[in-house]
């Protein structure tokens, strides 16, 4: 497994800070590994990547301040789609 190097993915001028990440390609998760990555953006925005084992989907959520009030949310089938 190769961990994703977010510095290679995120634009240099994005002002993004990777709080944590365990995303790799290939990515093998069990039902207890829900938190995948958190990327903090300027203006208080956060990208959260989670794993939903029951549906076998990655869920990428963009939010400001509260996760429960997402600005946008998409589902991805594989780690390559998360990074794209």
N, C-alpha and C positions, 0 to 999 in steps of 0.2 A: 504494500500500500504506500502511496505517495501522498503526504499531506499537501493540501492546496496552499500555494504561496500567494496570498492575497495581494502582495505587493506587485506581482506580475499581472494581476487581474484588474485591480482598481486603478483608475486614472490617477496620475501623480498629483493633479490639482484638485482632486475630489475632497481633500481634507478629511478623509475617512481614517478611523482608527479601529483596528480589529481588537475587540475586547477579549474574545477567545474564539478558537476554532478547532474542531476535531474532524473537519471534513477532509476526506481523502478520496483518491480515485485508484482502484475501486473502493467503494465505501461499504463496509459490512456492519450493520447495526442490529442489535437485538431489541426486544420490546422495552428494555429499561433505559436505553440510550436516546433520550428525547432531545436534549440540547445539542445542536450541531455547531452553530456559529452566531456571534453577535458582532455587528459592525456599526460603530457610531459615526454618524454624519454630522456636518455642521447644522446649525439651527435646531438642535435637539432631536433630530430625526435618528431613528435606529432601524437597522435591518436585522431581523431575527430569523434564523434558519432553524427549523425544528424537524423532527422525524416522527411521523405517525405510523407506528408499527402495524396497527390493525388494518390500515389502508395501503401500507407500503408506499407512502408518499412523503416527499419532503415538502414542507410548507414554508414559503418565504413571505414574511410579513414586514411591511414598512409601516412604522407608527411614530407618532410624536407623543412623548410623555407617558402614555398608557397603552400597553399591549392590547387591552380590551377594546380600544378604539382605533382599529387599523385604518390607515389611509389607502392601503392596497394590499392584497394578498393573492398569491399565486401558488399553485401546486406543481411540483416537478416529480418526474418518475425516476430520475437518476442524478448523480452528483454533477455530471457534465452540464445538465440543464440548469442547475442551481448557479453554477459559475457563469454561465452565459448570460 
